[in-house]
Amino acid sequence: MRQMALGFATIMLVGCAAVSSRTAYPTVVTAIGRDDAIRLGLQAAYEGGFEIRTLSVDSESAQAELSTLAEAMKRFTGSETVARGDKPETLVWNVTVEGQWQDAFPRKTEMPTPETCGRFFAVIDASTGGHYLVGADLC
């Protein structure tokens, strides 16, 4: 009888440990999944952006990483500052794509042709699919 009670107690303790470890680090679930984020990022990469001209896109290089909006802003702009009304803890997908983009800011004829940038990025809201930020870097 005593062995049976010890066996039952052991099973209960092991079961409780398994449950508590799963709830301590829950899996993040977002309305916009990684594949959808990559699709939205590629769409933005092909369209370019405000004053960004698309020259070529390597769609196979597209990657998406989940982070907070503040982390994404720091990664792509150097500052964790977010726009007024946005929450720094908002979950976003950081989508990056290799290719060639060019700064298409209107220039006077005497200004040099802009350099070609090798990476496009898009910060996409993981709940709505909206864009917080798009750009190209590694010029």
Rosetta blueprint (number, residue, H / E / L):
1 M L
2 R H
3 Q H
4 M H
5 A H
6 L H
7 G H
8 F H
9 A H
10 T H
11 I H
12 M H
13 L H
14 V H
15 G H
16 C H
17 A H
18 A H
19 V H
20 S H
21 S H
22 R H
23 T H
24 A H
25 Y L
26 P L
27 T L
28 V L
29 V L
30 T L
31 A L
32 I L
33 G L
34 R H
35 D H
36 D H
37 A H
38 I H
39 R H
40 L H
41 G H
42 L H
43 Q H
44 A H
45 A H
46 Y H
47 E H
48 G L
49 G E
50 F L
51 E L
52 I E
53 R E
54 T E
55 L E
56 S E
57 V E
58 D E
59 S E
60 E E
61 S E
62 A E
63 Q E
64 A E
65 E E
66 L E
67 S E
68 T E
69 L H
70 A H
71 E H
72 A H
73 M H
74 K H
75 R H
76 F H
77 T H
78 G L
79 S L
80 E L
81 T L
82 V L
83 A L
84 R L
85 G L
86 D L
87 K L
88 P L
89 E L
90 T L
91 L E
92 V E
93 W E
94 N E
95 V E
96 T E
97 V E
98 E E
99 G E
100 Q E
101 W E
102 Q E
103 D E
104 A L
105 F L
106 P L
107 R L
108 K L
109 T L
110 E L
111 M L
112 P L
113 T L
114 P L
115 E L
116 T E
117 C E
118 G E
119 R E
120 F E
121 F E
122 A E
123 V E
124 I E
125 D E
126 A L
127 S L
128 T L
129 G L
130 G L
131 H E
132 Y E
133 L E
134 V E
135 G E
136 A E
137 D E
138 L L
139 C L
